[in-house]
Structures are given as C-alpha cells and as structure tokens.
Amino acid sequence: MRYVFKRLFGEEFKELVLLNLLTAALCLPVVTAGPALLALTGTMINILDNRCGLSRVKEFRSLFKEKFWKGVALEACVGAYGALLVWCVSLARAVPRGSGILLAAVMLAGFLAAIVSVCLTAVLAGTELKFGEALWNAACLALGRLPRAALAAAFAYGLGYAAILLYPISVLLYVILMISCTQVLVVAALWPALDELILPDSDGAA
C-alpha cells in the first residue's frame, strides 16, 4: 500500500484532483459513469505499472473511449444483480417459513457480489480481457485473495455509504477528490494481487 499511496497521493495528487473532476462530470449522465470509473482506475493502474503516457488527461480520455462498452456492461451487470437481490429479499420476507435462511443466503450472495464487483472494476480497467474473462478473473481474485478483496470492497462501499450519511456536504467532496481517493484505496488494497496475478499476463487467468 505504501508504494501506491506514495506514487498517487504524493506524486500525482494534482492529477488526481483533475481526473476526479472529469470523472464526476462524466458520472452525471449515469450511462457514462461505468466507463468513467474504468478510465480513472485504469489511469491509476497504468501510472503504477509505468504504462501511462505523460498526459494523464489524454490517458483518461483514451481509456474512456477504449473501455466505454465494458463500462456500460459493468453498470448493467451490477444494476441487474442488485435488482435481483432486492427481489430475492422481498420474496424471502413473503415466505412464511425459512425466511431467515433465505435472507442469510441473499446477504451472503450480496456480500460476495460486492467484492467481485470491486475486483471486476480493477481487472477491466487494467487489462484488455473480454468481459466474461475479466469476470472469471475477478471471481478468482476475490476468492483467492479474499482479505484484500474484502478490504477493497469495504473502502469502495464504505465511503459510498459515508457519502450518503454526509449528504449534501459530501457532494462537494466527491466532486473535488473523493472518487479518486476511493479508487486509490481500492487499487492500494488490490495492488499486490493485481501486480502478481493479473497485470503480468492479462491474457491468462488469475
């Protein structure tokens, strides 16, 4: 984590603010939120892996175009799974017997999905893998490096929940820096596993 924090927070702080502003602006149309998040995370990963060009903004724009449809697919996948979990919760509460077991199963599925979704964002952002291959690698990464993957998910969803609690003050914070900070924490938690298992051979499985 120290390397990630030193490189991104120490050497790239001004760029993080600028990239955060770009990401926040692109999140407004909603449909471009996924591609923007992949572009932001991909730029960070490329900086850490020494694959990023001198202009961070150009790198962001290039990745945004390159990963647009993967980002849209990510949004659709997360949205559909979230809707399915909500439906399962409603169904479990309507069942007269065994609702506790069903709710526990739904909570476990939601917990695992949250972890995999964070890993999937990093894998899609840092590699050229197809969506299905990236999803498989993300699932392997989440289960194989569960403590780190859980920490990354805690950063991502924990700060998101904090933003809801601090609304509307958090809106300004997220526009200025918090999106970038969240992704720095996520990448920092996953970086050893990404560097060891995913980035050296993006054509292989984790």
GUTI-234310 format. One record per residue (C-alpha): residue in one letter; z, y, x. Coordinates in nm, 3 decimals, decimal comma. Layout:
% GUTI-234310
res; up; north; east
A; Z; Y; X;
...
% end
This chain:
% GUTI-234310
res; up; north; east
M; 0,000; 0,000; 0,000;
R; 0,079; 0,235; 0,286;
Y; -0,282; 0,235; 0,404;
V; -0,413; 0,315; 0,056;
F; -0,163; 0,595; -0,001;
K; -0,224; 0,748; 0,341;
R; -0,601; 0,735; 0,304;
L; -0,633; 0,852; -0,055;
F; -0,330; 1,073; -0,113;
G; -0,321; 1,204; 0,242;
E; -0,685; 1,242; 0,348;
E; -0,867; 1,255; 0,016;
F; -0,628; 1,449; -0,209;
K; -0,864; 1,738; -0,281;
E; -1,143; 1,494; -0,362;
L; -0,909; 1,304; -0,596;
V; -0,847; 1,621; -0,796;
L; -1,220; 1,689; -0,824;
L; -1,301; 1,331; -0,918;
N; -1,020; 1,338; -1,173;
L; -1,172; 1,644; -1,340;
L; -1,512; 1,471; -1,355;
T; -1,360; 1,153; -1,498;
A; -1,159; 1,344; -1,758;
A; -1,470; 1,533; -1,870;
L; -1,670; 1,211; -1,898;
C; -1,393; 1,044; -2,098;
L; -1,434; 1,296; -2,381;
P; -1,746; 1,128; -2,532;
V; -1,542; 0,799; -2,530;
V; -1,850; 0,582; -2,474;
T; -1,871; 0,708; -2,114;
A; -1,501; 0,651; -2,042;
G; -1,559; 0,298; -1,909;
P; -1,841; 0,395; -1,674;
A; -1,642; 0,697; -1,553;
L; -1,338; 0,481; -1,477;
L; -1,553; 0,232; -1,287;
A; -1,716; 0,514; -1,092;
L; -1,378; 0,662; -1,000;
T; -1,231; 0,328; -0,896;
G; -1,549; 0,228; -0,713;
T; -1,549; 0,551; -0,515;
M; -1,188; 0,486; -0,408;
I; -1,267; 0,128; -0,307;
N; -1,573; 0,239; -0,110;
I; -1,364; 0,502; 0,071;
L; -1,107; 0,241; 0,167;
D; -1,378; -0,006; 0,269;
N; -1,568; 0,262; 0,466;
R; -1,877; 0,226; 0,247;
C; -1,860; 0,569; 0,083;
G; -2,103; 0,846; 0,167;
L; -1,984; 1,182; 0,294;
S; -2,009; 1,338; -0,052;
R; -1,753; 1,181; -0,284;
V; -1,911; 1,351; -0,586;
K; -2,255; 1,203; -0,507;
E; -2,093; 0,863; -0,464;
F; -1,922; 0,904; -0,802;
R; -2,246; 1,004; -0,973;
S; -2,435; 0,716; -0,814;
L; -2,175; 0,463; -0,922;
F; -2,158; 0,612; -1,271;
K; -2,531; 0,553; -1,320;
E; -2,526; 0,215; -1,148;
K; -2,232; 0,077; -1,346;
F; -2,294; 0,250; -1,679;
W; -2,369; -0,059; -1,886;
K; -2,097; -0,262; -1,719;
G; -1,855; 0,014; -1,811;
V; -1,974; 0,013; -2,171;
A; -1,938; -0,367; -2,179;
L; -1,586; -0,332; -2,039;
E; -1,493; -0,089; -2,314;
A; -1,643; -0,313; -2,581;
C; -1,466; -0,620; -2,443;
V; -1,125; -0,451; -2,426;
G; -1,170; -0,296; -2,772;
A; -1,277; -0,622; -2,933;
Y; -0,992; -0,817; -2,774;
G; -0,743; -0,551; -2,875;
A; -0,867; -0,564; -3,234;
L; -0,838; -0,943; -3,226;
L; -0,478; -0,921; -3,107;
V; -0,391; -0,675; -3,384;
W; -0,546; -0,911; -3,639;
C; -0,350; -1,204; -3,495;
V; -0,024; -1,009; -3,519;
S; -0,095; -0,926; -3,884;
L; -0,179; -1,290; -3,951;
A; 0,135; -1,414; -3,776;
R; 0,356; -1,183; -3,982;
A; 0,194; -1,309; -4,302;
V; 0,270; -1,674; -4,219;
P; 0,595; -1,782; -4,390;
R; 0,691; -2,036; -4,123;
G; 0,644; -2,033; -3,749;
S; 0,568; -1,662; -3,731;
G; 0,796; -1,624; -3,428;
I; 0,599; -1,880; -3,228;
L; 0,269; -1,721; -3,325;
L; 0,392; -1,374; -3,233;
A; 0,515; -1,503; -2,897;
A; 0,174; -1,661; -2,833;
V; -0,001; -1,336; -2,923;
M; 0,228; -1,137; -2,694;
L; 0,159; -1,377; -2,407;
A; -0,216; -1,352; -2,469;
G; -0,191; -0,974; -2,475;
F; 0,009; -0,969; -2,151;
L; -0,247; -1,186; -1,972;
A; -0,536; -0,984; -2,116;
A; -0,379; -0,660; -1,991;
I; -0,350; -0,800; -1,639;
V; -0,704; -0,941; -1,638;
S; -0,848; -0,615; -1,773;
V; -0,700; -0,416; -1,483;
C; -0,831; -0,670; -1,231;
L; -1,170; -0,669; -1,404;
T; -1,196; -0,292; -1,366;
A; -1,136; -0,320; -0,991;
V; -1,377; -0,613; -0,946;
L; -1,655; -0,447; -1,146;
A; -1,601; -0,120; -0,958;
G; -1,601; -0,272; -0,611;
T; -1,874; -0,535; -0,632;
E; -2,226; -0,598; -0,760;
L; -2,123; -0,907; -0,956;
K; -2,260; -0,960; -1,305;
F; -2,013; -0,901; -1,588;
G; -1,946; -1,270; -1,653;
E; -1,897; -1,345; -1,283;
A; -1,672; -1,043; -1,246;
L; -1,464; -1,157; -1,545;
W; -1,418; -1,501; -1,389;
N; -1,320; -1,347; -1,055;
A; -1,079; -1,111; -1,230;
A; -0,913; -1,400; -1,415;
C; -0,879; -1,595; -1,088;
L; -0,742; -1,285; -0,915;
A; -0,492; -1,220; -1,194;
L; -0,359; -1,576; -1,194;
G; -0,383; -1,634; -0,819;
R; -0,214; -1,306; -0,727;
L; 0,000; -1,266; -1,039;
P; 0,279; -1,047; -0,893;
R; 0,032; -0,791; -0,754;
A; -0,188; -0,807; -1,063;
A; 0,115; -0,760; -1,289;
L; 0,225; -0,462; -1,079;
A; -0,122; -0,308; -1,109;
A; -0,115; -0,358; -1,487;
A; 0,234; -0,206; -1,503;
F; 0,106; 0,103; -1,323;
A; -0,201; 0,136; -1,546;
Y; -0,041; 0,075; -1,885;
G; 0,300; 0,218; -1,792;
L; 0,156; 0,556; -1,700;
G; -0,062; 0,544; -2,010;
Y; 0,245; 0,487; -2,226;
A; 0,429; 0,766; -2,045;
A; 0,140; 0,998; -2,127;
I; 0,182; 0,916; -2,497;
L; 0,555; 0,990; -2,479;
L; 0,497; 1,320; -2,297;
Y; 0,210; 1,437; -2,521;
P; 0,087; 1,714; -2,533;
I; 0,218; 1,813; -2,187;
S; 0,062; 1,501; -2,037;
V; -0,288; 1,612; -2,140;
L; -0,295; 1,878; -1,869;
L; -0,153; 1,637; -1,612;
Y; -0,418; 1,377; -1,690;
V; -0,699; 1,631; -1,674;
I; -0,587; 1,755; -1,334;
L; -0,470; 1,447; -1,145;
M; -0,306; 1,159; -1,335;
I; -0,620; 0,949; -1,391;
S; -0,684; 0,944; -1,017;
C; -0,317; 0,880; -0,941;
T; -0,311; 0,586; -1,180;
Q; -0,617; 0,429; -1,020;
V; -0,480; 0,488; -0,670;
L; -0,167; 0,294; -0,769;
V; -0,377; 0,018; -0,925;
V; -0,601; -0,012; -0,620;
A; -0,299; 0,001; -0,388;
A; -0,136; -0,289; -0,572;
L; -0,454; -0,498; -0,567;
W; -0,597; -0,391; -0,231;
P; -0,474; -0,679; -0,010;
A; -0,612; -0,935; -0,257;
L; -0,934; -0,741; -0,312;
D; -0,990; -0,698; 0,060;
E; -0,919; -1,065; 0,132;
L; -1,081; -1,241; -0,163;
I; -1,337; -1,017; -0,335;
L; -1,488; -0,748; -0,114;
P; -1,591; -0,953; 0,193;
D; -1,816; -1,173; -0,023;
S; -1,896; -1,017; -0,360;
D; -2,146; -1,294; -0,433;
G; -1,879; -1,558; -0,428;
A; -1,587; -1,645; -0,649;
A; -1,231; -1,534; -0,593;
% end
